[in-house]
Amino acid sequence: MIAAGTVRGTQSLVHILARCWKRPSWTALEVAWRWVFGVPALLVLWYETTRILSETPVDVAALRRMSLLDPMPSVGTLAQVMLVLLPPVVRVAVWLGPLMLVVWVVVSSAGRTVVLRRVDERLHARVGTLVVLQAVRVVALLGSFVVWFLCVEWAARSTVTGPIGAGAEPNLVGYFALSIVSTLGLFTLWAVASWALSVAPLLAMLRGLGVGESLAAAFRLGALKSKLVEISLVMGIVKIALIVLGMVLSASPLPFESETSPEFLRWWWVGVTLLYFVASDFFHVARLVAYLELWRAYEEDENLSRG
């Protein structure tokens, strides 16, 4: 065990990644509980999507004629389609969205408990506490999505709708640039700021704490805080890298589109998506194990200093 005060968070993370790689059962459990929720959720979404499309008149031919080379007619087509689809989608989202969030909170709390107790059987099983803490994290995450939407809306108003209303040409390049910068900025900010919400469930299992106690303890970590923030930031960068890698792999067969079949492309994209999910789950497990190892080392340092 490396003392918590003698090594940077990212240095310990290298050791943790190797440890998690040698124990694939941890990642397998993480993948399993996520897909216990994910598969039924995808089936429900597929059913509701096909039902809405079958009951709502949509000009599919106009959608197929859209082209990025002539964006303005395409924007008009999308606007017309959204006007038609938005009412039935909202009706379904009003009941399906909260239901899925509640199921996700319960399943993720139970699944995370199983994974962490597999990593360290000394941890307390605090599923009820984790349910509340996970609900708090989901609310905070939804708040970040609201902020992101407001940023994108402001970018659209500044570069597209505003100039069009003034009789000028829209600045689509500026819109996409602002959207990308705001998305990456908020993504990184969430990675840095959400560490306490990720640590609180772990502290609840480590110490057998309740909701309020674990949240308070998560914000009072002293010297350990900087290492946890560092790990959280690095994992945020890794997540961005995985997204970019997934986009590159998804686009790699396109230059050979004339020599490949649509079925091959479809299975290729399915494979890339599954690979991304497995890799993402691996790094989720690595982050939790890194938090756990640092905290164990930190506790040992405190006990030695007191002794």
N, C-alpha and C positions, 0 to 999 in steps of 0.2 A: 504494500500500500504506500503511495506517495503522499507525503504530508501536504495538506491543502495549502499551506502558506509558502511552499517551495516551488510550485509549478503553476504555470498559467493554465487557464481553463482550456484553451485550444490544444496545449500540449497533452493534457490528460485525455482530451477527446480522441487523439490519435490512438492511444491505448484502448479506449472504449470501443472504437470502431472495429479494431482487430478482435476484441473480445466478443462483440456481437456477431461478427462474421463467423467465428468458430462455434457459435451457438445458434444455428438457424431456427431452432424451435421457438425462440423468442419472437423472431419476425413472423414465423408461421402462425403463432397465436394472435399476433397483432393483425395480420391479414385475415385470419379466420373470423375474429369478432367484428371487424369492419364489414366483411361481406355478409355476415349474418344479418346486418342491417342493410347493406348496399344492394344485395340481389333482390329482396322483396321491394325495396324502394324503387329500384330501376323498373321492375315489372309494373308497379303501380303507375309510375310516371309514363311508361310506354302505353299502358292501357288508356290513361286519361288523355294523352297526346293524340293517339289514333282516334279516340272517340270525338275529341274536339274537332280534329281535322275532317272527320267524316260528316259531322253535323254542321260545319261552318263552311260557307262557300268562299274558297280562296282561289284566286287566279294563278294557278300553278304555272301556266304558260308564260305569264308576265314575269314570274320569279326566275324562270329559266333563261329569259332573254336579258336579264340584268348583266351589266358589264362594269368592271372597275374603270375601264377606259372612258366611260360616259357616266359619271357618278350621279349627276343631278336627276335624270329620269329614274335611276335605280333607287335613289332616296325617296322619290315620290311613290314608287311602287311599294317600297317597304312601309312607308307611312300608311298607305291604303290598306295593306295587309294587316298591319298592327291595329288599325281602327276596327277591323273586323274580328280579329282574334282576341284582342285585349279583354272585352267583357266576359267571354266564357273562361278565359285563363284566370282572371281575377276571381270569378266565382269558385273555381276549383282551389285556387291558392289560399283563399280565406279559411278553408277547413283543412286542406291537406298540408299546408305549410306548418301550422302549429302542431298538428298531429305528428308529422315527421320529426320536428324538433324535439318533442317530448320523448318519442321512441329513441331518437339518437342519444339524448342525454342519459337515458336509463341503460341502453345497451353499451354505450361507450364507458360509463362508469363501471359496470360489471366487467366488461372486457379489459379495461385498464387495470382493474384489481387483479384479474387472473394473470395478466402479463407480469405485473410488478411482483406478485407473490411467487411467480415462477423464477424471477430474477433473484429475489431475496425472500425466503419463506419466513423471515423474522418480522416482516411487515404486518401491521394490523389490517384486517379486512374492514373498511369503513365505507361500504357501498352507499349508504344513505347520505353520508357527508359528501362523498364524491359526486352524487347526483346534484346536490345543491351547488357545489363549487363549479361543476360543469355547466349548470344552468347560468351561473353568473358569467362564466367565460363566453358562453354562446351569446348572451345579451350584449356583452362588450364587443364581440366580433360583429354582431349585427349593427351595432353603432358605428363601427369602422366602415362597414359597407355603406351606411347612410352618408358618412362623410365623403367616401369615394364617389358616390353617385352625385353628390352636390358639387364636387370638384369637376367631374366630367360634364355635368350640366352647365357649370360656369364656363368651361372651355368651349362647349358648343355655342353658348350664347355670345361669347366674345369673338369667336372666329367664323361661325357659320350663320346662325340665325340673325345676329346683330348686323353684320355686313349685308345680308340679303334684304333685311328690312330697310336699310339705308340705300338700297339700290346698287350696292357694290358686289364684287365677286367674293364668294366665300373662300376662306383660307383653310383648305382641307389639310394641307401639310402642317399648319400651325395647330389645328385641332388634334391630329394624331400625335404630334409631338407633346402637347400639353397632357393628353390622355395617358401616354406612356410614362412621362415623367411623374405625374401624380400617382399613377398606379404603382410604379416601382417605389416611389417615396413612401407612400402609405404602407406598402407591403413591408418595407424595411423598418418603418416606425413601429408597426405592429410586432415585428419580430423582437425589437428591442424592448418595447413597453409591456409586452404580455408575459414576460418571464415570471412575474409574481403569480399570475393566474395559473401558470403551468406548474409552479413549485408548490402551491398551496395544497393540492391533493396529495402530493408526495409527502409533505410534512404531516398531513392528517394520518397517513398510513404509518409514517415513521414513529410518531409520538402518540398516536391514538387521540388526536385532537378533534374538536368540533369545528363547525364552519367558521365562526368568528375568530376562534383561536388560531386556526391554521392560516387564515387570511392575514391576521395581525403578525404572525410569525414570519410569513413570507415577505413582509415589508421591513423586517428587522433582522437582517442576516449579516450585518456588519461587513467584515472583510470578504465574506463569501459572495456578496452581492455582485461585485465587479466580474468575478469569474463566471457566474451564472448568466449575467448579461452578455458577456463575451461569447459564451456557448450559444445562447439564443440568437445573437446576431449572426454568427457563423452558420447556424442551421438555416436561418432565413436566406443567406446568400446561397447555401447549398440548394434550397428549394427553388430559388430563381434559376440556378444553373440546371436543375433537373427539368424545369419547364422549357428552358431554351433548348436543351438537348432533345427533349421530346418533340419540339417543333422542328428541329433539324432532321431528326429521324423520320418524322411524318412526311416532310417535304422531299426527302432524298430520292424516292422512286419517281417523282413527278417528271424529271427530264426523260425518263424511259417510259412515259405513259403510253406512247404509241406501240410499245413492244410488250406491254403487260396487260393483263385482263383486269376489268373492274373488280372481279372477285379476289384477285391477288392483292390489289390495293386495299380492299375492304379488310381482309385478314391481316395485312401488314399493319394497318392503323389500329386494329384491335390488339395485336401483339404489342405495339408501341405503348398503347394506353395501359395495358396490364403491367408491362415492364415499369412504366412510370409509377403506378400505384404501389407495386412491390418495393421499388427503391425508396419511395417516399415513406412507406411504413417502416422500412429498415432504419432510416434516419430518425423517425419519430422515436423508435425504441432506443436508438443510440443516445438521443438527447435525454430521455428519462433516466437511462442507466448512468449517464455522465452526471446528471444532477444527484443521483443517489450516491455515487462513488465520492463525489466532492463533499457531500454532506457527512458521509461516514468518516472521511478523512478529517473534516473540520471538527467533528465531535471528538475524535481521538486526540487531536491537537489540544482541544479545550481540557479534556480529562488529564492529559499529561502535564499541562501547565498548572492545573489545580493540584495535581499530585506532587 
